[in-house]
């Protein structure tokens, strides 16, 4: 397994709808393993394949004791609004966070790495993560859901010169573990350049 580089806002792949997965072979399994390791390394609650430079409909998640992945997810939502449940951030938009209106319940159906049917559903933070990650696969970022003053403030921050320093510093910090692995002896198991939803904007 390998820690991969997370793409930052401004990278076109983050704005490109991901393609359906049709090959459930060893390459997909390796991608999911690497995405999971990367998500854990940066302490994210989820990670979508476009965030590591791969335009496929795959995401991983790790929220409140629930961990896994979904391939070709189909999202359903319901229930009331979470309101100001928590600040939502994104690994691809570091240093920022805002309240985003999400439904309190969400369910995704799809497949696992071997092509078997799976379903994941939850409320609260898990529901938020499922919605956030599915947005990534549609080429959307959480800032697209902001309105009014929140949206204006976010866009202003992103366009500022200071934000370039934030992204550069974040990339430098993350680069320290790129290519690292949990393989025996600590020997990297391969290179990787191939990043989403994080608590409090991490």
Order of alpha helices (4+ residues) and beta strands (2+ residues): alpha-beta-beta-beta-beta-beta-beta-beta-alpha-alpha-alpha-beta
